[in-house]
Amino acid sequence: MSTPATESPLAKVRRLFGEHMALDIDDLGVVDFVLATVVAVWHPCCQEIPWGYIVSPPGSGKTEATRPLKDYPGCIFVSSPTENALISGHKSENGEDPSLIALLDKKTIVIKDLTPVISGNPQKTAKILGDYRDAFDGFCSKASGTAGLRSYEATFGVLAAVTDMIDKFTEDFQQLGERFLTFRMNRIQHPFLKRREHLRHVTRAMPHKDKWRKVLADAMIEAIEDTKKTTVARPLPAQPEEIETCVLTMADVVAQLRTSTVGGNATSSEVATRLSQQLTSLAAGRIYCDDRNEWNEDDLSFIRRICIDTLSLPRRRVAMALYYRFARSTDYMTANQIANKCSGVTVHSVLDFMTQWVHVGLVDKFILKSTSTYRLSPEGYESLHMTGMFDPGPHFPSHPSNINKGEVLCQKKQ
């Protein structure tokens, strides 16, 4: 493949990942996500730092997507966080503070695998991620009998690879997950022959793995450093009003959709101020890496993709079922009917979502013969329609692995 005469740092890294890892066009967006997250950390205009999960099954490339950052001075690479590692509260023999946060200002911590943490002891998990949550806004402190009161000011990013077990975790610990955006790999289930050809490429590339890993690492680090040189004094990229309106609408809708009930009771939904700024910072990082000064439709598509992926799979599937149903009919559905349209989603989960979404006005509820039925409210449908999140496009390919059979049929009837 010939190299373009003029190639942005982002385009170069995407091209090399495509050549050496044979990622499909949908998975190749992980390059954008990683670079944009790292760049947004140090740029002075990005005040709300995007923290990110890279979610996929084992063997699908999420580790290789972050491995190039392993030896980059602007990142700290850890296999998996442990209790008290971020803010230790202890004092070493020489009196130094062993807290990881003391090393993190304007850097990104890359977690090779978060899955053992979220599948372990719930109390330890809450402690580990609670410390990260506390540190998100750039200031935190900890008092202990050993080291006394220690305060830290550090703005840093997080990139964590994890399996889709994160969806169950975020349902149980929603308040800990609201700092994170998500990029999902392996969203498209390819046919057997294409999967086999991908495995052939991977196997044949194995003897040269050290070589192409170095190529990818050099390219990614060069992209970050080149972007630093050319963009550190730039303002935030210009955002046309229609794109700004769409992004703000997405932030508001996602914030409402991902808010959980508390003990089965509806609560006030997350306010989207942080989320809207994180999405803006993430897009800015991508635009800087692509050597541009203004948003375009590709950036908007990228943010749509992040918003979709940030929703847990059960919430996304239920929201989609309601959206497609309203598009062709404003009839109400029972919780059982909704669950039947959503692969892997229980009636109990549907009822829990409906309790919250009715409370915030996304969903209308109607009692029919003593049975509760639901549909998107006209305002809820209009908001989702305005975002374009669930309409097929580069951000969300119309494919049976993304939307179940019933939803595909709904799309075709629109």
Secondary structure, DSSP 8 states (H G I E B T S, - for coil): ----SS--HHHHHHHHHHHHH---TTTTHHHHHHHHHHHHHH-TT--S--EEEEE--TTSSHHHHHGGGTT-TTEEEESS--TTSSS-----TTS----GGGG-TT-EEEES--HHHHTS-HHHHHHHHHHHHHHTTSEEEEEETTTEEEEEE---EEEEEE-TTHHHHHHH-HHHHTTEEEEES--S---HHHHHHHHHHHHHHGGGHHHHHHHHHHHHHHHHHHHHHHHTT--S-B--HHHHHHHHHHHHHHHHHH---BTTB------THHHHHHHHHHHHHHHHHTT-SB--HHHHHHHHHHHHHHS-HHHHHHHHHHHHHHHH----EEHHHHHHTSTT--HHHHHHHHHHHHHTTSEEEEEETTEEEEEE-HHHHHHHHHHTTTS-BTTB---TTTS-HHHHHHHHH-
